[in-house]
Amino acid sequence: MTSSSLLTDRYELTMLAAALADGTAGRRCVFEVFARRLPDGRRYGVVAGLGRLLDELARFRFGDAELTQLAETGVVDATTLDWLADYRFAGDIDGYPEGELYFPGSPVLTVTGSFAEAVVLETLALSVLNHDCAIASAAARMVAAAGGRPLIEMGSRRTHERAAVACARAAYLAGFASTSNLEASRQFGIPTAGTAAHAFILLHDDEQVAFASQVATLGTKTTLLVDTYDIRRGIERAVAAAGTELGAIRIDSGDLGELARQARDQLDALGARATRIVLSGDLDEYAIAALRAEPVDAYGVGTSVVTGSGAPTAGMVYKLVEVDGRPVAKRSSAKESRGGRKSAMRRYKPTGTALEEVVHRADSPLPAGPHDRVLPVPLMRGGQRVADLETLEQSRERLRAALVSVPWEGLKLSKGDPAIPTVFQ
């Protein structure tokens, strides 16, 4: 299986062809992925997508179909085609682990290899990281706003069919409890959740009949959608169909806070005190935060999570910072880069609260205190994935711990400075 036709940009091959022609393609280079700034209003970013990126790298090849298309369209010359036919990334990659927080200037990913083998990875690296980091960063804010109540990722119908699976993974990494996307469950083992839509209710001539059918098939612990017609009548019929052991009701429209309060009172009066209330319908982190005082048991989030809640890209760039051991840097106004391979250390108080992130030249390591932590870890060596990388479940726990370490001001939804300042040395 090849992935190059989707994940390579023409300008990368233009540079490759010219470098092969002038003899610079083999020069040892270091590229770094970082964000110059966080999206407007955000105080932290979440690293996500590294697992997917490493999977893509393992099958990143230029097969016969790709090479034929490049030849027929004249994108590159014969020398470049021959080089691409044998392409295998054989370099090294280091990066922040999945679930780690990042800030402006954090060296999230470092790619080391020949110019030729590293330059063709730019679109692949940025397409995965810009997307997944954006989704995970938004999802983490929603998880924090939910205050411990579970969230269901329900956004597959609001994004590209391939992006839907990646979105489910990123949201789960960020702390969502489950997804409605079955392919994400198959690929990544993510728990699934979901219930019937309004179409199932409308299919039947009577709402009571629809509820009875769903309960007969799925059991009393199912979730019944009660707002197709009149919510109060819907709740009466739902309890009549499943009894007081009904698992949950879902409300998808209207004044969700007021409706949740009324539904809780009604369920309790009917004896269905254990029946949960699930809310959905255009929820984002701000709407979830506004509902924290209401009797809500879970949230279903769709459009906002799969679009990064207004920030669909993390704004990361892939920049050359070192050639044959010599630092190089871009000097363009407002788009400067810092030369040389870098590492980063996060410093903490004895209490565990993060103080700052120090980004420094990798060849000038910093003295580490008892509570300091070096952030980048090896991901690939000699083109091979490093053994024993963290699992998706471990990355979820890493993010949970990272957010606990953030000063409380850094978790606010309001605009402000990054939660942890970045210091460059």
C-alpha positions as a printed Julia matrix, in Angstrom:
425×3 Matrix{Float64}:
   0.0    0.0     0.0
   1.35   3.44   -0.91
   0.43   6.8     0.54
   2.65   9.16   -1.43
   0.07  10.2    -4.01
  -2.05  11.78   -1.29
   0.67  13.03    1.02
   3.33  14.62   -1.18
   3.23  18.15   -2.56
   4.61  19.16   -5.94
   6.95  21.78   -4.55
   8.66  19.11   -2.41
   9.47  17.15   -5.56
  10.64  20.33   -7.29
  13.2   20.86   -4.51
  14.14  17.2    -4.58
  14.79  17.2    -8.32
  16.93  20.33   -8.13
  18.91  19.03   -5.14
  19.6   15.74   -6.91
  20.79  17.67   -9.95
  23.13  20.02   -8.07
  24.53  17.44   -5.65
  23.05  18.81   -2.4
  20.41  16.1    -1.92
  22.66  14.02    0.32
  23.57  16.78    2.78
  22.72  15.87    6.38
  19.79  18.03    7.47
  17.54  18.64   10.44
  13.93  19.78   10.01
  11.71  20.83   12.9
   7.94  21.05   13.28
   6.67  23.81   15.55
   3.9   26.39   15.87
   4.86  30.05   15.89
   1.74  30.85   17.89
  -1.35  29.17   19.3
  -4.76  29.71   17.7
  -6.48  32.86   18.88
  -7.84  32.44   22.38
  -6.01  29.19   23.13
  -3.63  28.8    26.06
  -2.11  25.42   25.2
  -1.91  22.89   22.41
  -2.1   19.1    22.62
   0.29  16.87   20.67
  -1.7   14.28   18.75
  -1.27  12.26   15.57
   2.23  10.86   16.1
   0.95   7.3    16.11
  -0.83   7.91   12.83
   2.2    9.66   11.38
   4.51   6.75   12.2
   2.0    4.34   10.65
   1.93   6.43    7.48
   5.73   6.57    7.35
   5.9    2.79    7.45
   4.0    2.61    4.16
   5.25   5.82    2.57
   6.31   4.55   -0.86
   6.21   5.68   -4.48
   4.64   2.72   -6.24
   4.12   2.05   -9.93
   0.91   4.07  -10.12
   2.5    7.14   -8.53
   5.65   6.92  -10.62
   3.69   6.48  -13.84
   1.58   9.52  -13.09
   4.65  11.62  -12.31
   6.31  10.51  -15.53
   3.27  11.09  -17.72
   2.66  14.58  -16.34
   6.32  15.57  -16.45
   6.47  16.62  -12.82
  10.03  15.32  -12.37
  12.85  14.01  -14.53
  14.07  10.44  -14.97
  16.77  10.76  -12.34
  14.25  11.83   -9.74
  11.85   9.07  -10.75
  14.6    6.49  -10.24
  15.37   7.93   -6.82
  11.71   7.91   -5.78
  11.29   4.3    -6.89
  13.73   3.21   -4.18
  12.58   5.67   -1.5
  12.59   4.5     2.1
  13.02   6.9     4.96
  16.17   5.83    6.79
  16.66   8.77    9.13
  15.83   9.58   12.75
  12.78  11.24   14.27
  12.36  12.67   17.76
   9.34  14.44   19.15
   7.07  15.29   22.02
   5.05  12.22   23.05
   1.37  12.12   22.16
  -0.7   13.67   24.9
   2.02  16.18   25.78
   1.22  19.89   25.81
   3.0   22.24   23.43
   3.38  26.01   23.24
   4.69  28.57   20.72
   8.13  27.46   19.56
   8.0   23.99   21.08
  10.05  21.59   18.88
   7.18  19.14   18.54
   8.93  17.01   15.9
  12.54  16.79   14.72
  13.37  14.93   11.49
  17.02  14.11   10.74
  18.28  12.64    7.49
  19.52  13.58    4.07
  17.84  16.63    2.55
  16.23  14.41   -0.07
  14.67  11.87    2.25
  13.5   14.46    4.78
  12.14  17.16    2.47
   9.54  14.87    0.87
   7.94  14.28    4.3
   6.82  17.86    4.85
   3.26  17.53    3.63
   2.81  14.16    5.32
   4.03  15.44    8.69
   2.12  18.7     8.59
  -1.14  17.27    7.29
  -1.28  14.74   10.13
  -0.03  16.96   12.95
  -1.88  20.14   11.99
  -5.15  18.23   11.86
  -4.84  15.92   14.86
  -3.29  18.51   17.18
  -6.1   20.94   16.35
  -8.79  18.36   17.09
  -7.15  17.13   20.31
  -6.56  20.68   21.54
 -10.23  21.58   21.09
 -11.38  18.28   22.55
  -9.22  18.76   25.65
 -10.92  22.09   26.31
 -14.3   20.38   26.06
 -13.22  17.63   28.45
 -12.07  20.23   30.95
 -15.35  22.14   30.58
 -17.36  18.94   31.13
 -15.93  18.6    34.64
 -15.7   14.81   34.65
 -18.89  14.05   32.73
 -18.3   11.77   29.72
 -18.31  13.06   26.17
 -19.2   11.13   23.03
 -17.52  12.07   19.74
 -20.32  12.19   17.14
 -18.83  14.25   14.32
 -18.27  11.77   11.48
 -21.02  13.33    9.35
 -19.5   16.77    9.69
 -16.07  16.1     8.2
 -14.25  14.19    5.46
 -14.76  10.44    5.64
 -11.06   9.78    6.24
 -10.7   12.67    8.67
 -13.59  11.26   10.7
 -11.5    8.33   11.92
  -8.55  10.56   12.81
 -10.9   12.95   14.62
 -12.3   10.14   16.73
  -8.79   9.05   17.7
  -7.67  12.58   18.58
 -10.79  13.25   20.64
 -10.37   9.98   22.52
  -6.73  10.82   23.23
  -7.94  14.15   24.65
 -10.3   12.42   27.07
 -13.56  11.77   25.22
 -15.1    8.57   26.53
 -16.3    7.08   23.26
 -17.07   7.63   19.58
 -19.94   6.78   17.27
 -17.43   5.96   14.49
 -17.12   2.19   14.12
 -14.0    2.31   11.94
 -12.19   4.22   14.68
 -13.16   1.46   17.06
 -11.86  -1.2    14.67
  -8.55   0.54   14.05
  -7.8    1.93   17.49
  -9.97   0.05   19.97
 -11.96   3.13   20.97
 -15.23   2.38   22.84
 -18.36   3.17   20.82
 -21.65   4.75   21.8
 -24.69   5.9    19.9
 -28.43   5.74   19.61
 -31.2    6.13   17.08
 -31.78   9.36   15.19
 -35.01  11.19   14.49
 -35.43   9.2    11.28
 -36.15   6.04   13.29
 -38.9    7.78   15.24
 -40.4    9.28   12.08
 -40.33   5.88   10.38
 -43.0    4.65   12.77
 -46.57   5.89   12.85
 -46.39   6.29   16.61
 -43.52   7.41   18.9
 -44.48   4.82   21.51
 -44.16   2.06   18.93
 -40.72   3.32   17.89
 -39.49   3.34   21.49
 -40.92  -0.12   22.14
 -39.15  -1.46   19.05
 -35.8   -0.02   20.1
 -36.13  -1.36   23.64
 -37.16  -4.8    22.38
 -34.06  -4.95   20.19
 -31.44  -3.23   22.33
 -32.71  -3.68   25.87
 -33.83  -1.3    28.57
 -30.35   0.21   28.99
 -30.58   1.85   25.57
 -30.81   5.62   25.04
 -34.07   6.95   23.64
 -34.25  10.21   21.67
 -37.2   12.11   23.15
 -37.34  15.45   21.32
 -38.78  14.45   17.94
 -42.18  15.85   18.87
 -43.04  17.01   22.38
 -40.27  16.31   24.91
 -42.53  15.86   27.9
 -44.71  13.36   26.07
 -41.57  11.73   24.71
 -40.18  11.14   28.2
 -43.51   9.67   29.34
 -43.49   7.27   26.4
 -39.82   6.39   26.86
 -40.38   5.34   30.47
 -43.55   3.51   29.51
 -41.59   1.56   26.89
 -38.53   0.68   28.98
 -39.72   1.05   32.55
 -37.9    2.86   35.31
 -34.68   1.02   34.39
 -34.37   3.01   31.14
 -30.68   3.68   30.51
 -30.84   7.23   29.18
 -32.75   9.81   27.21
 -31.18  12.15   24.68
 -32.23  15.72   24.0
 -30.86  17.25   20.81
 -32.5   20.66   20.5
 -33.97  23.61   22.35
 -32.84  25.36   25.53
 -30.75  22.45   26.73
 -30.21  23.7    30.28
 -33.87  24.33   30.96
 -34.91  21.12   29.23
 -32.4   19.09   31.25
 -33.82  20.45   34.52
 -37.39  19.71   33.46
 -36.43  16.25   32.22
 -34.68  15.4    35.49
 -37.69  16.42   37.53
 -40.01  14.45   35.28
 -37.85  11.31   35.26
 -37.54  11.39   39.04
 -41.31  11.81   39.4
 -41.84   8.79   37.15
 -39.48   6.72   39.29
 -36.68   6.65   36.68
 -34.13   8.19   39.03
 -31.2    6.3    37.52
 -32.04   7.22   33.94
 -29.27   9.44   32.56
 -29.71  12.6    30.51
 -27.55  12.99   27.41
 -27.43  16.34   25.63
 -26.31  16.97   22.06
 -26.85  19.57   19.37
 -24.21  22.14   18.37
 -22.27  21.84   21.62
 -18.8   23.33   22.02
 -16.61  23.99   25.05
 -18.45  27.21   25.88
 -21.89  25.61   25.73
 -20.65  22.68   27.79
 -19.2   25.03   30.41
 -22.53  26.86   30.59
 -24.29  23.55   31.34
 -22.04  22.46   34.2
 -24.61  23.37   36.85
 -27.39  21.47   35.09
 -28.4   17.82   35.74
 -26.56  16.47   32.69
 -24.89  13.06   32.66
 -23.13  13.08   29.27
 -22.63  15.18   26.17
 -22.57  14.27   22.49
 -20.35  16.59   20.45
 -20.17  16.66   16.67
 -19.32  19.63   14.47
 -17.26  21.59   16.98
 -14.86  18.81   17.84
 -14.15  17.68   14.27
 -13.55  21.26   13.14
 -11.24  22.15   16.03
 -13.95  24.39   17.5
 -13.05  27.28   15.24
  -9.35  26.42   14.88
  -9.23  23.58   12.31
  -5.44  23.69   11.99
  -2.71  23.92   14.6
  -0.67  26.3    12.42
   2.47  24.16   12.54
   5.34  24.59   10.09
   8.18  22.31    8.93
  11.43  24.24    8.78
  15.04  23.4     7.94
  17.17  24.38   10.96
  20.52  22.65   10.37
  22.65  21.58    7.39
  25.74  19.4     7.92
  25.86  20.5    11.55
  25.58  24.21   10.71
  22.55  26.13   12.05
  20.38  27.79    9.4
  17.42  30.08    9.97
  14.76  31.93    8.03
  14.83  35.7     8.59
  11.62  36.78    6.83
   9.68  39.41    8.75
   7.16  37.87   11.19
   8.2   34.39   10.06
  11.61  34.04   11.61
  12.92  30.64   12.68
  15.65  29.75   15.15
  18.59  27.85   13.76
  20.04  24.62   15.07
  18.59  21.39   16.39
  16.67  22.05   19.59
  15.44  20.23   22.64
  13.14  21.38   25.43
  12.83  21.0    29.17
   9.78  21.73   31.27
  10.44  23.0    34.75
   8.08  22.32   37.66
   7.53  23.47   41.2
   7.95  20.81   43.91
   4.14  20.76   44.05
   4.0   19.59   40.43
   2.79  22.84   38.89
   4.58  23.68   35.63
   6.63  26.88   35.68
   8.07  27.26   32.18
   9.23  25.45   29.07
  12.84  26.11   28.13
  13.75  25.55   24.46
  17.49  25.28   23.88
  20.09  24.05   21.43
  20.32  20.28   21.64
  24.13  20.45   21.7
  23.96  22.59   24.86
  21.94  20.51   27.35
  20.57  22.23   30.43
  21.2   21.12   34.0
  18.03  19.42   35.2
  16.57  19.94   38.63
  14.77  17.18   40.54
  11.39  18.23   39.17
  12.43  19.06   35.58
  11.62  16.9    32.58
  13.11  16.66   29.08
  10.24  16.61   26.58
  11.37  15.11   23.23
  11.75  11.33   23.02
  13.1    9.08   20.23
  10.41   7.96   17.79
  12.41   6.47   14.89
  16.01   5.4    14.52
  17.49   4.47   11.17
  14.03   4.49    9.61
  12.68   2.02   12.15
  10.04   2.77   14.74
  11.38   2.76   18.28
  10.08  -0.13   20.37
   7.74   0.34   23.33
   6.28   3.71   22.39
   3.32   4.72   24.51
  -0.09   3.28   23.71
  -3.15   5.42   23.05
  -4.34   4.71   26.6
  -1.0    5.83   28.01
  -1.17   9.01   25.95
  -4.6    9.75   27.43
  -3.12   9.46   30.89
  -0.15  11.63   29.91
  -2.48  14.42   28.83
  -4.57  14.11   31.97
  -1.44  14.5    34.11
  -0.15  17.36   31.96
  -3.35  19.34   32.39
  -3.26  18.79   36.15
   0.18  20.44   36.14
  -1.05  23.59   34.37
  -1.67  26.64   36.58
  -5.41  27.11   36.98
  -5.36  30.35   34.98
  -4.08  28.39   32.0
  -7.23  26.27   31.87
  -9.59  29.2    31.42
 -11.62  29.36   28.22
 -11.11  33.1    27.98
  -8.29  34.62   25.94
  -4.95  35.02   27.63
  -1.27  34.21   27.53
  -0.07  30.61   27.02
  -0.59  28.51   30.14
   3.16  27.96   30.46
   5.66  30.55   29.16
   8.28  29.47   26.64
  11.85  30.6    27.26
  14.44  30.35   24.48
  18.09  29.84   25.35
